[in-house]
Amino acid sequence: MSDVRDVIIIGGGPAGYTAALYTARANLRPLVIEGFNWGGQLMITSDVENYPGYPDGELGPTMMQDFRRQAERFGAEFVTDDVTRVDFSERPFKVWVDKDEYRAESVIVATGASARQLGLESEQRLQGRGVSYCATCDAAFFRDKIVTVVGGGDSALEEALFITRFASKVLLVHRRQEFRASPIMVDRAQQNDTIELVLDTVVEDVLGEDKVTGVRVRNVITGDITDLETDGFFVAIGHDPNTSLFLDWLDHEEETGYLVTEPRSTATNVPGVFAAGDVQDHTYRQAVTAAGSGCMAALDAERFLSAQRHEAGSAAQPA
């Protein structure tokens, strides 16, 4: 395409749509290549009760539709398809969707992260109906209930400990005797009377039709199958940032793949390319923090473009 945009935003979730809102209001004509699975992780979340401005809570998909519609109101344009290739070697940057090429003077990467799943059909079917991937988001729905958490790292133990503030009982299912989590987290879990460790065990199925009623587990030593009563099922086996397209261009954590940004900024190692939301945040992973960093990325992009125009104008002035 011959048209060069001010900014292309890759990704459609809280970060991407907030960046689109701010850049659209700044007259930067953003093009949002939001992906087939637009909306991010909130699309598999039922009730969202911890986002400011929604006092009665809201369905995750409805909230994302609100975000998208607000950005569209101010002129953001959308391509509901997945980016297949990028070239950040020079400006204007190039972004492809299959054979369609788009160019822009700046790019905001907001492709988010994906929660690792067990891969069970029942797990997918009951997402938002008792199956969750975020204790901070959903633990309060299980007050005085029995909850099962699966995982053995720091994240799983942190989730289990957080859920004990609400649940009457937390079953922590782990496939081995030893935990990958730090010793202090293991000690805290073992000393918490609300947590029951179910070790050497894997989950075979999530039970329930319209909501979670239990989990079927198998002991890896004995092979025994057991059905455990539970009202909630939290999968805490990690997240993967959606960064594969960018690893050849942008600095990232070698072990995890999360993009690295400059301190107190969303700027990456490539001037004019910014990263926002869960694609660079493996600490907070909340819709509100993703939206906040989307705002930051939009402001950073606007200032970058203004500086570039100022330099170009100064260079054009006669000596």
CORKABEL-V57037 format. One record per pair of residues at least 24 apart in sequence whose ideal C-beta (glycine too) atoms are under 7 Angstrom apart, sorted by sequence separation. I is the first residue (numbers start at 1). GAP is how many residues later the second one is. D is the distance in Angstrom with one decimal. If there is no record, write none. Layout:
BEGIN
i = [I:I]
gap = [GAP:GAP]
d = [D:D]
END
This chain:
BEGIN
i = [5:11:135:139:142:144:152:157:170:172:176:258:8:39:142:148:156:169:170:171:172:173:174:175:5:12:13:14:136:139:140:172:175:256:274:12:13:135:139:152:153:154:158:161:167:169:171:175:206:266:274:135:152:153:154:157:161:164:173:152:157:160:164:173:266:154:161:164:266:157:272:267:266:160:265:243:241:242:241:38:239:32:34:36:173:32:34:36:175:29:30:31:32:33:34:36:239:24:35:31:33:18:21:25:17:21:24:33:17:20:24:24:14:21:150:17:12:20:171:171:33:33:148:31:41:163:40:10:41:131:159:159:130:126:148:156:129:130:131:155:46:126:129:130:148:44:45:46:122:123:129:146:147:155:44:122:146:147:10:118:120:146:147:148:149:150:151:153:120:126:145:150:151:8:50:145:147:149:150:4:19:142:142:19:45:8:16:15:8:5:7:10:13:5:6:11:4:5:6:7:8:9:10:11:13:135:1:4:6:10:11:132:1:4:7:9:10:11:130:1:130:131:132:133:130:118:117:115:116:116:116:115:116:114:113:114:113:113:114:113:112:111:111:109:109:136:86:86:88:83:86:109:107:109:112:113:106:107:108:109:110:112:113:105:110:112:108:111:110:109:93:93:91:88:110:88:108:108:106:106:106:105:105:51:52:51:48:42:19:15:15:14:13:14:18:22:28:15:19:23:14:15:18:22:26:13:14:18:22:28:15:16:19:23:15:19:23:14:7:6]
gap = [24:24:24:24:24:24:24:24:24:24:24:24:25:25:25:25:25:25:25:25:25:25:25:25:26:26:26:26:26:26:26:26:26:26:26:27:27:27:27:27:27:27:27:27:27:27:27:27:27:27:27:28:28:28:28:28:28:28:28:29:29:29:30:30:30:31:31:31:31:32:32:33:34:35:35:36:37:37:38:42:43:44:44:44:44:45:45:45:45:46:46:46:46:46:46:46:46:47:47:48:48:49:49:49:50:50:50:50:51:51:51:52:53:53:53:54:56:56:57:59:62:64:67:71:71:71:72:73:74:75:75:77:78:80:80:80:81:81:81:81:82:82:82:82:82:83:83:83:83:83:83:83:83:83:84:84:84:84:85:85:85:85:85:85:85:85:85:85:86:86:86:86:86:87:87:87:87:87:87:88:89:89:90:91:92:94:94:95:96:97:97:97:97:98:98:98:99:99:99:99:99:99:99:99:99:99:100:100:100:100:100:100:101:101:101:101:101:101:101:102:102:102:102:102:103:117:118:120:121:122:123:124:124:125:126:126:127:128:128:129:130:131:132:137:150:150:159:160:161:162:163:164:165:165:165:165:166:166:166:166:166:166:166:167:167:167:168:168:169:170:179:180:181:182:184:185:189:193:195:198:199:200:203:236:236:237:239:245:257:261:262:263:264:273:273:273:274:275:275:275:276:276:276:276:276:277:277:277:277:277:278:278:278:278:279:279:279:280:294:299]
d = [5.9:6.5:4.0:4.6:5.7:5.0:6.5:4.7:5.6:7.0:6.6:5.3:6.5:3.7:5.1:6.1:7.0:6.1:4.9:5.3:5.4:4.6:5.5:7.0:5.2:3.5:6.2:6.4:6.6:7.0:5.7:6.5:6.6:6.4:5.3:6.3:2.7:4.6:5.0:4.7:4.6:4.6:6.8:6.0:6.9:6.6:5.4:5.0:5.5:6.1:5.6:5.2:5.2:5.3:5.9:4.3:6.4:5.8:5.3:6.5:6.8:6.1:4.1:6.1:5.0:5.4:6.4:6.3:4.1:4.9:5.8:6.0:5.0:5.6:6.1:6.0:6.8:6.4:5.2:6.3:6.7:5.6:5.6:6.6:6.2:6.9:6.9:6.5:6.2:6.8:5.0:5.2:4.9:4.6:5.8:5.7:6.9:5.8:5.0:6.7:6.7:7.0:5.7:5.0:3.9:4.3:3.8:5.4:5.5:3.8:4.7:4.4:6.5:6.4:5.5:5.1:6.9:4.1:6.1:6.4:6.7:6.3:5.3:6.3:6.8:6.9:4.7:5.4:6.6:6.3:5.7:4.5:6.6:5.6:6.6:3.8:6.4:5.0:6.2:5.0:3.7:6.0:4.7:2.8:4.3:4.6:6.0:7.0:5.4:5.3:6.5:6.0:6.3:6.4:6.0:4.1:5.0:6.5:6.7:6.1:6.3:5.4:4.1:5.1:4.6:5.7:3.8:6.7:6.1:5.4:3.8:6.7:4.7:5.4:6.6:6.1:6.5:5.7:6.8:4.7:4.9:5.9:4.4:6.0:6.6:5.9:3.7:4.0:4.0:6.9:5.6:6.6:6.5:6.8:6.6:6.8:4.8:4.0:5.7:4.7:5.1:4.6:5.3:3.7:4.9:5.9:5.8:6.5:6.7:6.5:4.1:6.6:5.9:6.5:6.3:6.1:5.9:6.0:6.5:6.6:5.3:5.0:5.2:5.5:5.8:6.1:6.2:6.8:4.7:4.8:6.5:5.4:6.3:6.6:4.5:5.4:6.2:4.5:6.2:6.3:5.7:4.0:6.9:6.1:6.7:6.7:5.7:6.7:4.2:6.2:6.7:6.8:6.9:7.0:5.7:4.0:4.6:4.9:4.9:4.6:4.8:4.6:6.5:6.5:4.9:5.8:6.0:5.2:6.4:5.8:6.8:6.9:5.9:4.9:6.1:5.6:4.7:6.0:4.5:5.9:5.9:6.0:6.9:5.7:6.6:5.8:7.0:5.9:5.9:4.2:2.8:6.6:6.3:4.5:4.3:5.5:6.5:4.2:4.0:4.7:4.1:6.5:3.4:3.4:5.0:6.4:4.3:5.3:6.7:6.9:5.8:6.4:5.0:6.4:3.7:4.5:6.8:6.6:5.3:5.9]
END
